[in-house]
């Protein structure tokens, strides 16, 4: 999932001032679409929970196609908003195999614990970024380098997978996307244009989604260890 953020170039797209809009209006639009994206992802996972495995590869392709549509379509904000919601729904479907694995390890409670921890972490960091008024743009280089490193580590995990490596990888992912929450909220607070609220909502959604994935993986690893061994 995290490489979608890298491919989207969200980290490198500054918010311009080409259209006048108050900060309050812009922030309201961003959070509205961010909330809708979370609902769409949850619905996608719920609807597809009992679907067969054959559906997930097409869903992954659709997810990537919808993401590219959000990135490259600039003529219509309404159309971009539609593709953003479709992307969120598809990402919820693609997430189902991991969610099933988690339930097999720790039951439904593990999903609630991971979701709750993600929510507290995300909104706590968001509130800090907004209330402190700090400019976290200086994190850009570190986060960009960390994203590349995480991408490489994720690739290596296919060949050198181990419980210890997975735990370290997951912790690194949580730290990295915690930094992205601070960075993105800081950018939203300082740079805005009314034709970029979808870009800002997409950045927040990817932050939340990846935080959830890495936190869930940490909980799964802990559950396997308590269960008497790694699997």
C-alpha positions as CSV (number, residue, x, y, z in Angstrom):
1,X,0.0,0.0,0.0
2,X,2.7,2.5,1.0
3,X,4.2,2.5,-2.5
4,X,0.9,4.1,-3.8
5,X,1.9,7.2,-2.0
6,X,5.3,7.2,-3.6
7,X,3.8,6.7,-7.0
8,X,1.2,9.4,-6.6
9,X,3.9,12.0,-6.0
10,X,1.8,13.5,-3.2
11,X,4.9,14.3,-1.2
12,X,6.2,16.5,-4.0
13,X,3.1,18.4,-4.9
14,X,3.0,21.9,-3.2
15,X,-0.3,23.5,-2.6
16,X,-0.5,26.6,-4.7
17,X,-2.6,29.8,-4.2
18,X,-4.1,29.8,-7.7
19,X,-7.7,30.1,-6.3
20,X,-8.9,32.0,-3.3
21,X,-10.3,30.0,-0.5
22,X,-10.3,30.4,3.3
23,X,-8.3,28.0,5.3
24,X,-11.4,26.9,7.2
25,X,-13.3,26.0,4.0
26,X,-10.4,24.2,2.5
27,X,-9.8,22.2,5.7
28,X,-13.5,21.3,5.9
29,X,-13.4,19.9,2.4
30,X,-10.3,17.9,3.0
31,X,-11.7,16.3,6.2
32,X,-15.0,15.7,4.6
33,X,-13.5,13.7,1.7
34,X,-11.0,12.0,4.1
35,X,-14.0,10.8,6.2
36,X,-15.8,9.6,3.1
37,X,-12.7,7.7,2.0
38,X,-12.6,5.9,5.3
39,X,-16.2,5.0,5.1
40,X,-15.8,3.8,1.5
41,X,-12.8,1.6,2.5
42,X,-14.8,0.1,5.4
43,X,-17.7,-0.7,3.1
44,X,-15.4,-2.2,0.5
45,X,-13.9,-4.6,3.1
46,X,-17.3,-5.4,4.5
47,X,-19.0,-6.1,1.2
48,X,-16.1,-8.3,-0.1
49,X,-15.4,-10.2,3.1
50,X,-16.8,-13.5,1.9
51,X,-15.7,-13.1,-1.8
52,X,-13.4,-15.7,-3.3
53,X,-9.7,-15.0,-3.8
54,X,-10.1,-14.6,-7.6
55,X,-11.6,-11.1,-7.1
56,X,-8.6,-9.6,-5.3
57,X,-6.2,-9.4,-8.2
58,X,-8.7,-7.5,-10.4
59,X,-9.5,-5.3,-7.4
60,X,-5.8,-4.5,-7.1
61,X,-5.6,-3.5,-10.8
62,X,-8.7,-1.3,-10.3
63,X,-7.2,0.3,-7.2
64,X,-4.1,1.3,-9.2
65,X,-6.2,2.6,-12.1
66,X,-8.5,4.7,-9.9
67,X,-5.4,6.1,-8.2
68,X,-3.9,7.1,-11.5
69,X,-7.2,8.7,-12.4
70,X,-7.2,10.8,-9.3
71,X,-3.6,11.9,-10.0
72,X,-3.8,12.8,-13.7
73,X,-7.3,14.0,-14.1
74,X,-7.3,17.7,-13.4
75,X,-10.1,19.1,-15.5
76,X,-13.0,18.1,-13.1
77,X,-12.8,18.1,-9.4
78,X,-16.1,16.2,-9.3
79,X,-14.7,13.4,-11.4
80,X,-11.5,13.3,-9.3
81,X,-13.7,13.0,-6.2
82,X,-15.6,10.1,-7.7
83,X,-12.3,8.2,-8.6
84,X,-11.0,9.0,-5.1
85,X,-14.0,7.3,-3.5
86,X,-13.7,4.4,-5.9
87,X,-10.0,4.1,-5.1
88,X,-10.8,4.0,-1.4
89,X,-13.4,1.3,-1.9
90,X,-11.0,-0.8,-4.0
91,X,-8.3,-0.4,-1.4
92,X,-10.7,-1.7,1.3
93,X,-11.4,-4.8,-0.9
94,X,-7.6,-5.4,-1.5
95,X,-7.1,-5.2,2.3
96,X,-9.5,-8.1,3.0
97,X,-6.9,-11.0,2.8
98,X,-4.7,-9.2,5.4
99,X,-7.8,-8.7,7.6
100,X,-8.7,-12.3,7.3
101,X,-5.2,-13.3,8.4
102,X,-5.4,-11.0,11.4
103,X,-8.7,-12.5,12.5
104,X,-7.2,-16.0,12.2
105,X,-4.5,-14.9,14.6
106,X,-6.4,-12.9,17.1
107,X,-10.1,-12.9,16.3
108,X,-12.2,-9.9,15.4
109,X,-10.8,-8.1,18.5
110,X,-7.4,-7.6,16.9
111,X,-9.0,-5.5,14.1
112,X,-10.7,-3.3,16.6
113,X,-7.6,-2.9,18.7
114,X,-5.5,-2.0,15.6
115,X,-8.2,0.4,14.3
116,X,-8.5,2.1,17.7
117,X,-4.7,2.4,18.0
118,X,-4.5,3.8,14.5
119,X,-7.3,6.3,15.2
120,X,-5.7,7.5,18.5
121,X,-2.2,7.8,16.8
122,X,-3.5,9.6,13.7
123,X,-5.8,12.1,15.4
124,X,-3.4,12.7,18.2
125,X,-0.6,13.6,15.8
126,X,-3.0,15.6,13.7
127,X,-4.1,17.6,16.7
128,X,-0.6,18.2,17.7
129,X,0.4,19.4,14.3
130,X,-2.6,21.8,14.1
131,X,-2.4,23.1,17.7
132,X,1.4,23.5,17.8
133,X,1.5,25.5,14.6
134,X,4.9,24.1,13.8
135,X,6.0,23.8,10.2
136,X,7.1,20.2,9.7
137,X,8.1,20.7,6.1
138,X,11.7,20.1,7.2
139,X,10.8,16.4,7.5
140,X,10.3,16.1,3.7
141,X,13.8,14.9,2.9
142,X,13.9,12.4,5.8
143,X,10.4,11.1,4.9
144,X,11.2,10.7,1.3
145,X,14.4,8.8,2.0
146,X,12.5,6.7,4.6
147,X,9.8,5.9,2.0
148,X,12.4,4.6,-0.4
149,X,14.1,2.6,2.3
150,X,10.7,1.1,3.3
151,X,9.9,0.2,-0.3
152,X,13.3,-1.6,-0.7
153,X,12.8,-3.4,2.7
154,X,9.3,-4.5,1.6
155,X,10.8,-6.0,-1.6
156,X,13.5,-7.8,0.3
157,X,11.0,-9.2,2.7
158,X,9.7,-11.5,0.0
159,X,13.1,-13.2,-0.1
160,X,14.4,-12.9,3.5
161,X,11.3,-13.0,5.5
162,X,11.6,-13.7,9.3
163,X,9.5,-12.8,12.3
164,X,12.2,-10.4,13.6
165,X,12.5,-8.7,10.2
166,X,8.7,-8.3,9.9
167,X,8.5,-6.7,13.4
168,X,11.3,-4.2,12.7
169,X,9.8,-3.4,9.3
170,X,6.4,-2.8,10.8
171,X,7.8,-0.5,13.6
172,X,9.7,1.4,10.9
173,X,6.4,1.8,8.9
174,X,4.5,3.1,11.9
175,X,7.2,5.7,12.7
176,X,7.5,6.7,9.0
177,X,3.8,7.3,8.5
178,X,3.5,9.0,11.9
179,X,6.0,11.5,10.5
180,X,3.9,11.8,7.3
181,X,0.8,12.7,9.4
182,X,2.7,15.6,10.9
183,X,4.1,16.6,7.6
184,X,0.8,16.5,5.7
185,X,-1.2,18.2,8.4
186,X,1.4,21.0,8.5
187,X,1.2,21.4,4.7
188,X,-2.6,21.5,4.7
189,X,-2.5,24.1,7.4
190,X,-0.2,26.4,5.4
191,X,-0.6,25.8,1.7
192,X,-4.0,25.4,0.0
193,X,-5.9,26.0,-3.2
194,X,-9.5,24.9,-3.9
195,X,-8.4,22.6,-6.7
196,X,-6.2,20.6,-4.4
197,X,-8.4,19.4,-1.6
198,X,-8.6,16.0,-3.2
199,X,-4.8,15.7,-3.2
200,X,-4.7,16.7,0.5
201,X,-7.5,14.2,1.4
202,X,-5.6,11.5,-0.6
203,X,-2.4,12.1,1.4
204,X,-4.3,11.8,4.7
205,X,-6.1,8.7,3.6
206,X,-2.8,7.0,2.6
207,X,-1.3,8.0,5.9
208,X,-4.1,6.5,7.9
209,X,-4.3,3.4,5.7
210,X,-0.6,2.6,6.0
211,X,-0.5,3.3,9.7
212,X,-3.4,0.8,10.1
213,X,-1.6,-1.8,8.1
214,X,1.7,-1.6,10.0
215,X,0.0,-1.4,13.4
216,X,-2.1,-4.4,12.5
217,X,1.0,-6.3,11.4
218,X,2.6,-5.5,14.8
219,X,-0.5,-6.8,16.6
220,X,-0.4,-10.0,14.5
221,X,3.2,-10.6,15.3
222,X,2.6,-10.1,19.0
223,X,-0.5,-12.4,18.8
224,X,1.6,-15.2,17.1
225,X,4.3,-14.9,19.7
226,X,1.8,-15.2,22.6
227,X,0.2,-18.1,20.8
228,X,3.3,-20.2,21.3
229,X,5.3,-19.5,18.2
230,X,5.6,-17.7,14.9
231,X,3.8,-18.8,11.8
